[in-house]
Amino acid sequence: MFNRKKYILLYIFLALFCEVTVAAKAKEDGWIFTPIVGINRLALDVFYDTVYKAPFSGAVEISTDLPDDVEGESSYPNERFSFENDLEPRVLDVEGGLEMRRYFGKQNDFFIGIGAWETISENAPIQVRFPLQGDKVNLANYSRRGKLSFTQYYLGLRHYLTKRERKLNAYLNISIREIFDIDYEETNVFSFISGAPAGFKRIFVYKAQATGFLMMQFGMGAEYRFAERFSIGVEGAYAIHLQAGALKGMSVTDDTNDGDRIELPPLIIRPLDPNQPAGEVGALNKDGATRSKVDLRFDGWHILTKFNIAF
């Protein structure tokens, strides 16, 4: 489901345009209000190959089973851990939005809209040996969940291939769009089943953001008017980037404590420059040591269903 912030944006957009619609109706019938729902497939291969395949890696101080020559806490050895639990991208994702169109000549419409999209991937738990609280061997069930979402607003022109008065009409669309409020949130949960932390969980949440991606979208579709003020349409469209970007501004929260003896914080994604926490984000590679920049591209095709209400 879309998060609360995106619902608020959609509501504000609807409220503003309802005011405009009431004013316009007194002059002439020319506005069309359109709820939209559809599916898409976006070109996020680089994102999936970096973030979704990043291992969970870190290091813990071990205070049990020490060698005979280790003396004092300052000499405790570190035990590294790295767990691979790749997320699988969904083949198709759902998008939704609201659109307002205004008659512009006999065969053209001007339109403006706002929409939201998200993709979620979640794996079944796997069992791992997580060193924690000074002990090398603690068994835990490890589950991982990632969610990427964005909001967009856009404006464009529609050209009907015949006069719009016909019941069945085909059209072409072109629009320019800005994708903003891009959010990535990943949750890693370890439910311990043996060892000192048995019966407890450790939860690690990673968040990163991006904004200001500019896109152009081209589409074609058809509408069928089944009543004087009501019609339904199906549209196919393809969007391409004019300006792309990368994830940045990452934050991490967890519920670990000093007794866990974590020496190197677990890594999935981190800023490429540790001195700039709001800088571009890097995803940990399979080697558990190097990181790759997380580029985002939302090029892709869309299949949309539109229910139109004329005022």
C-alpha positions in Angstrom: 0.0 0.0 0.0 1.1 3.6 -0.6 2.4 5.4 2.5 0.5 8.2 4.3 2.5 11.0 2.9 1.6 10.0 -0.7 -2.1 9.8 0.2 -2.0 13.3 1.6 -0.4 14.6 -1.6 -3.1 12.9 -3.7 -5.8 14.3 -1.4 -4.4 17.9 -1.7 -4.3 17.6 -5.4 -7.9 16.4 -5.6 -9.1 19.2 -3.3 -7.4 21.9 -5.3 -8.8 20.7 -8.6 -12.3 20.3 -7.2 -12.3 24.0 -6.5 -11.1 24.8 -10.0 -13.7 22.4 -11.5 -16.6 24.1 -9.7 -15.5 27.5 -11.0 -15.0 26.2 -14.5 -18.4 24.5 -14.7 -20.2 27.8 -14.3 -18.6 29.0 -17.5 -18.7 25.9 -19.7 -18.5 22.1 -19.6 -14.9 21.3 -20.3 -13.2 19.5 -17.4 -12.6 15.8 -17.1 -11.7 14.2 -13.8 -9.9 10.8 -14.1 -8.8 8.3 -11.4 -6.0 6.0 -12.8 -4.8 2.6 -11.9 -2.3 0.5 -13.9 0.7 -1.7 -14.0 4.2 -1.0 -15.1 7.7 -2.5 -15.7 10.5 -0.1 -15.0 14.2 -0.3 -15.9 15.6 -0.7 -12.4 18.1 -3.4 -13.2 21.1 -1.5 -11.8 19.2 -0.9 -8.5 18.2 -4.5 -8.3 21.8 -5.7 -9.1 23.3 -3.5 -6.4 20.9 -3.0 -3.4 18.8 -6.2 -3.7 22.0 -8.3 -4.0 23.9 -6.6 -1.2 25.1 -8.9 1.6 24.5 -8.1 5.3 28.1 -7.8 6.6 29.8 -6.7 9.8 32.1 -7.8 12.7 31.6 -8.7 16.4 34.0 -8.9 19.3 34.3 -12.5 20.6 34.8 -12.9 24.4 34.1 -16.6 24.7 36.4 -19.5 23.5 39.4 -17.2 23.5 42.9 -18.4 22.6 45.3 -18.9 25.6 47.4 -15.9 24.5 44.5 -13.4 24.6 44.5 -11.2 27.7 42.2 -8.3 28.4 39.1 -6.9 26.7 41.3 -4.7 24.4 42.7 -7.8 22.8 39.3 -9.5 22.0 39.4 -10.9 18.5 36.8 -9.9 15.9 34.5 -12.4 14.2 33.3 -11.2 10.8 29.9 -12.2 9.4 28.3 -11.9 6.0 24.9 -13.2 5.1 23.5 -13.4 1.5 19.8 -13.1 1.3 19.1 -11.6 -2.1 15.7 -9.9 -2.7 13.9 -10.8 -5.9 12.4 -8.0 -8.0 8.7 -8.2 -8.9 7.9 -8.6 -12.6 5.1 -6.1 -12.5 4.2 -3.3 -10.1 1.0 -1.3 -9.5 0.7 2.5 -9.9 -2.2 4.8 -9.3 -3.1 8.5 -9.5 -5.5 11.3 -10.4 -5.7 13.4 -13.5 -7.6 16.5 -14.6 -8.1 17.3 -18.3 -9.4 20.4 -20.0 -10.8 20.7 -23.5 -8.3 22.5 -25.7 -9.7 22.8 -29.2 -11.9 20.3 -31.0 -9.5 17.3 -30.9 -7.0 18.2 -28.1 -6.9 18.1 -24.3 -4.5 19.7 -21.8 -4.0 17.6 -18.7 -2.2 17.7 -15.4 -1.9 14.9 -12.8 -0.2 13.3 -9.8 0.5 9.7 -9.1 2.3 7.3 -6.8 4.1 3.9 -7.3 5.9 1.4 -5.2 7.6 -2.0 -5.4 8.1 -4.3 -2.5 10.2 -7.5 -2.2 10.3 -9.7 0.8 12.1 -13.0 1.3 11.2 -16.0 3.5 13.4 -16.3 6.5 16.7 -18.2 6.2 18.7 -19.6 9.1 22.1 -18.0 9.8 24.9 -18.2 12.5 25.1 -14.7 13.8 27.9 -14.0 16.3 26.5 -11.8 19.0 27.0 -11.0 22.7 30.6 -12.2 22.6 29.7 -15.7 21.3 30.5 -17.1 17.8 27.4 -19.4 17.6 23.9 -18.0 17.8 21.3 -19.3 15.4 18.8 -16.9 14.0 16.1 -16.7 11.4 17.0 -13.9 9.0 14.2 -12.1 7.0 14.7 -9.2 4.7 12.2 -6.7 3.1 12.8 -3.8 0.7 10.4 -1.1 -0.5 11.1 1.5 -3.2 8.4 4.2 -3.9 8.0 7.6 -5.5 5.4 10.3 -6.2 5.2 12.2 -9.5 3.4 15.1 -11.0 3.1 15.9 -14.7 1.5 17.9 -17.4 0.9 17.2 -21.1 -1.2 17.2 -24.2 -3.6 14.7 -25.7 -4.6 14.6 -29.4 -7.7 12.6 -30.5 -7.4 10.9 -33.9 -11.1 11.7 -34.5 -13.5 14.2 -33.1 -14.1 13.6 -29.4 -17.9 13.4 -29.8 -17.6 9.8 -31.1 -18.3 7.0 -28.6 -15.1 5.2 -29.4 -12.1 7.3 -29.9 -8.3 6.7 -30.1 -5.7 9.3 -29.0 -2.0 10.1 -28.6 -0.4 11.5 -25.4 2.8 13.4 -24.6 3.7 14.6 -21.1 6.6 15.8 -19.1 7.0 14.5 -15.6 9.0 15.1 -12.4 9.6 12.2 -10.1 10.1 13.4 -6.5 9.8 12.0 -3.0 11.7 8.9 -3.9 12.1 6.6 -0.8 13.9 3.4 -0.2 13.4 1.5 3.1 14.9 -1.9 3.9 14.3 -3.9 7.1 16.5 -6.8 8.2 15.1 -8.9 11.1 17.1 -11.5 13.0 14.9 -13.7 15.3 17.3 -15.7 17.5 16.4 -19.3 18.3 19.6 -20.4 20.2 22.5 -18.9 22.2 22.4 -16.0 24.7 20.0 -13.9 22.7 17.5 -16.7 22.1 13.9 -15.5 22.1 14.9 -11.9 21.1 15.2 -10.0 17.9 17.6 -7.6 16.3 16.1 -5.3 13.7 18.1 -3.1 11.3 16.3 -0.5 9.2 18.1 1.4 6.3 16.5 4.4 4.6 17.6 6.5 1.7 16.0 9.2 -0.5 16.3 10.9 -3.9 14.3 13.6 -5.8 14.1 15.7 -8.9 14.1 13.1 -11.7 12.8 14.6 -15.0 11.1 12.3 -17.5 9.2 12.4 -20.8 6.3 10.0 -21.5 4.7 9.0 -24.8 1.4 7.1 -25.0 -1.5 6.0 -27.1 -4.9 4.7 -26.1 -8.6 4.5 -26.7 -11.7 5.6 -24.8 -15.2 4.3 -24.9 -18.0 6.7 -23.8 -20.9 4.7 -22.4 -22.9 7.6 -21.0 -23.1 11.3 -21.5 -20.5 12.2 -18.9 -18.8 8.9 -18.3 -16.2 7.0 -20.3 -13.5 4.4 -19.7 -10.1 4.1 -21.4 -7.0 1.9 -21.7 -3.6 3.4 -22.5 -0.2 2.1 -23.2 2.8 4.4 -22.6 6.6 4.5 -22.4 8.6 6.9 -20.3 12.3 7.9 -20.8 14.6 9.8 -18.5 15.7 13.4 -19.3 17.5 13.6 -16.0 18.3 10.7 -13.7 20.0 10.5 -10.3 21.1 8.3 -7.4 20.0 7.4 -3.9 21.4 9.7 -1.1 20.8 10.9 2.4 20.9 7.5 4.1 20.0 6.8 7.7 20.2 3.6 9.9 18.3 2.6 13.0 18.7 -0.6 15.0 17.9 -2.0 18.4 21.4 -3.4 19.3 23.0 -2.7 22.7 26.5 -2.6 24.1 26.3 -6.2 25.2 26.0 -7.3 21.6 29.7 -6.3 21.1 29.3 -5.2 17.5 32.6 -3.8 16.4 31.8 -3.0 12.8 28.2 -1.9 12.1 26.4 -4.2 9.7 26.4 -2.9 6.1 23.8 -3.0 3.4 23.9 0.5 2.0 26.1 3.4 3.2 27.2 6.8 1.9 30.1 6.5 -0.5 31.8 9.3 1.5 31.5 8.6 5.2 32.1 12.3 5.8 29.0 13.3 3.9 26.0 11.3 5.3 23.7 13.2 2.8 25.9 12.2 -0.1 25.4 9.5 -2.7 24.8 6.0 -1.4 26.8 2.8 -2.2 25.6 -0.7 -1.9 27.9 -3.4 -0.5 29.2 -5.8 -3.1 29.4 -9.6 -2.7 33.0 -9.4 -1.5 31.8 -7.7 1.7 34.4 -4.9 1.3 33.7 -2.7 -1.7 30.6 -0.7 -2.6 28.9 0.3 -5.9 27.0 3.5 -6.5 23.2 3.1 -6.5 21.9 4.6 -9.7 18.2 4.9 -10.3 16.4 4.9 -13.7 12.6 4.7 -14.0 12.4 4.3 -17.8 9.8 1.7 -18.7 6.3 0.9 -20.1 3.0 1.5 -18.5 -0.5 -0.1 -19.1 -3.2 2.2 -17.5 -6.9 2.0 -17.0 -8.7 5.4 -16.8 -12.2 6.1 -15.6 -13.3 9.5 -16.9 -16.0 11.8 -15.4 -16.8 14.9 -17.5 -18.1 18.1 -15.8 
